[in-house]
Structure formats: structure tokens, C-alpha cells
Amino acid sequence: MIDRLSRAVFHTLAGSHTLKRVASRYGMRRPRSFARRFIAGETIDEAIAAARAIEAAGMTQTLDYLGESVGSIASADQATRAYLSLIERIANAGIGRNLSLKLTQLGLTIDRATCVDNLRRILDAATVHEFFVRIDMENSPFTEVTLDVFETIWQQAYRNAGVVLQSYLPRSASDAERMNALGARVRLVKGAYKEPKPVAYQDKRQVDAAFVEIMRVLLAGGNYPAIATHDPAMIAATRAFAAARNIGPDRFEFQMLYGVRRDLQAALTREGFRMRVYVPFGREWFPYFMRRLGERPANVGFVIRSLARER
Ligand SMILES: Cc1cc2nc3c(=O)[nH]c(=O)nc-3n(C[C@H](O)[C@H](O)[C@H](O)COP(=O)(O)OP(=O)(O)OC[C@H]3O[C@@H](n4cnc5c(N)ncnc54)[C@H](O)[C@@H]3O)c2cc1C
């Protein structure tokens, strides 16, 4: 209940222009400003520095140039060019080659064909430099179209891309089978958006039970799935299933978000599990940041403390 309520509150606040203005002014301006807990920085250099630190600690990373729901073809083109230059910069920096992006950032809400073209431009450059590109999953109006676009590029023989499935959507169990049948790489998450009742489970127990069920489907029949969660119960269930089925730690990876449960990231790495950290960066960090607050209202405390220091 609190879970649902807090998501609804933060979803509403995320639409506030005033809050966005205040947050953008204070959130990143000093090394200890509040948004830096979850966002690696506003520039590529800061993201690369964060990625290097993660790799030095024995983990891998995926970089996300933040942005979503762009309002014009020009903005979608700008985001696409940003990804293209990011690919060059990462290749030159010599860090792991893995990106995450959102289709609404590439123009999905404006024109699907333009979005697919933009995605292809990125995947072509990614292929040349041997990158893997994860297409993040957004809110439910985009579920089917995201999977459709993914299947389109898959049919066009792009194999350096993967998708995300959210366990709060009852449909994801069959989508997991659909992706396994293709041989596609799936990242499994619980789901970060505020979704209406007919579309998504509202009860955490149902979301968790579905997560475990889909995790098993992906581990048993999928292609190198990513189990993306900070929930110790989900991690324990994954470990138990992998052990029971003799699925070695090289056949899947855990993923966690930058700044969340760093202790658990380190502990699993020490135990020999693969751990990839999702590293968001860029100036458009406000909606991403608000989703992180909505997941754990206790995070608001550190924002307030940090703002008090700023003033
Ligand atoms: C690598 C990665 C990629 C993701 N990609 C997507 C995507 O494409 N689409 C999408 O909808 N969602 C995505 N998510 C977010 C996901 O859907 C969840 O909202 C988020 O991971 C929280 O769920 P949880 O599994 O950690 O479990 P929860 O039950 O929410 O949390 C379990 C525990 O984890 C810790 N925790 C969780 N979140 C936070 C936080 N923000 N701050 C501090 N502690 C926290 C707390 O200790 C909490 O008790 C992604 C998550 C990860 C890790």
C-alpha cells in the first residue's frame, strides 16, 4: 500500500516544473549534492570516470545517457547523435562496451519509423565497435511497441541488442517465453512506473512471485539473462535455482543501479557472481531520479539533508 502510494506521489511530483527547476539547480552542483548519489554526473567524462571505478572493483557497467519522451524529431536526432559520440568515446576510453537506452528518447512517441531508424544508426555503430545495447522498458503504453521494434531489428539480424521485462506486468511471463524462443537476451526487473490495476500487479507479493517465476524461465531456457534487482529475497531465489539446476555463474549476471546497495554489489562480486552496474548520466536526470525516490521514500531524508547543506 505504502509502496503504491509513494510511487503515485513521486509520479505526480515528477511532473512539477518548479520542483524540476529547484532540483536541477541544486541536485548536481557540488560533489556531494543529492542527485549524485544516483546519477554519475552530467558529462561523458564523469560517466567514464564512474565506469572505471566500477570496473576497478571487479564489476562491469552499462552507461545510460539519460533522456526520455522527447518532444520533437530534432531532439530524437540529438539523442541519437549523443549515443553515437558516446560509442566513440567509450571505445577510445577502453572501458566495457555496453549501453542502455530508451525508445521514447529516440522519438517513439513522435514517429515509430524515425525511432527505428535512429535505433539502427546506433546499432550499426555499436556493431562496428562490438557494443551490446539494452533497450530499457518504459511504462505500459510502450510495452508491446518496444517488443515489436526489438523483434523488427532482430529479424534484420541485429544480435547486439536485448530487452527488459517487468515482473509487475502479468503479460511478462509469456513475453519471457517469446524472447526465449528468439534467443534474445532479457533483463528482468520488477518495474519502476506507476501502472493502473488492470495492467499491473499492485501487490508486492505478486510482483515478487512473478519475478521468481520469470527468473526461472529465463535461467532455464534463456540467453544469458540479467537478473536486475536489489532485493535479497530475489537474489537468494536466483542463487538457489541456479545451484539446483547446475547453472554456472557465467551463464547469467546480476545487475544493480548506480548508488543502490553498493554493499550487496561488492558482496556478490566477492562471491564470484557477475555484477553489472547501471550508470546513468546526463542533464535530463530528473524523471530517473524521481523514480528512485519513489522506490524508497527514505531516500527523501538524504535529499533534505543535502539541500540543507546547500543553502
Ligand atoms: C540494472 C537495472 C535496470 C533497470 N531497468 C529498468 C527498466 O528498463 N524498466 C523499468 O521499469 N525498471 C527498471 N529498473 C528498476 C526496477 O524496475 C525497480 O524499480 C528497482 O530495481 C527496484 O526494485 P528491486 O528489484 O530492487 O526491489 P524492491 O522490492 O523495490 O527493493 C528491494 C530493496 O532494494 C533496495 N532498493 C531498491 N530501490 C532502491 C532505491 N531506489 N534506493 C535505495 N534502495 C533501494 C532497498 O533496500 C529495498 O528494500 C532497473 C533496475 C536495475 C537494477
The ligand as an ORCA input file, in Angstrom:
! r2SCAN-3c Opt
* xyz 0 1
  C      20.115     -2.570    -13.755
  C      18.679     -2.154    -13.630
  C      17.994     -1.730    -14.754
  C      16.647     -1.366    -14.668
  N      15.944     -1.089    -15.809
  C      14.613     -0.870    -15.732
  C      13.811     -0.732    -16.901
  O      14.305     -0.784    -18.040
  N      12.476     -0.515    -16.732
  C      11.886     -0.460    -15.504
  O      10.663     -0.293    -15.406
  N      12.626     -0.583    -14.379
  C      13.958     -0.784    -14.462
  N      14.687     -0.946    -13.303
  C      14.087     -0.613    -11.986
  C      13.294     -1.770    -11.389
  O      12.123     -1.981    -12.136
  C      12.905     -1.480     -9.924
  O      12.091     -0.343     -9.873
  C      14.084     -1.260     -8.993
  O      15.154     -2.094     -9.310
  C      13.685     -1.555     -7.526
  O      13.244     -2.880     -7.417
  P      14.055     -4.045     -6.667
  O      14.034     -5.252     -7.540
  O      15.385     -3.583     -6.252
  O      13.129     -4.447     -5.434
  P      12.418     -3.598     -4.301
  O      11.493     -4.564     -3.620
  O      11.836     -2.340     -4.837
  O      13.608     -3.212     -3.355
  C      14.324     -4.183     -2.612
  C      15.340     -3.460     -1.737
  O      16.313     -2.838     -2.576
  C      16.704     -1.587     -2.060
  N      16.295     -0.536     -3.008
  C      15.503     -0.662     -4.103
  N      15.400      0.520     -4.750
  C      16.119      1.403     -4.040
  C      16.402      2.787     -4.213
  N      15.914      3.483     -5.227
  N      17.202      3.378     -3.289
  C      17.718      2.686     -2.256
  N      17.478      1.373     -2.047
  C      16.704      0.742     -2.916
  C      16.006     -1.428     -0.747
  O      16.846     -1.948      0.244
  C      14.781     -2.307     -0.908
  O      14.259     -2.751      0.313
  C      16.011     -1.357    -13.386
  C      16.706     -1.790    -12.262
  C      18.013     -2.200    -12.360
  C      18.706     -2.699    -11.134
*
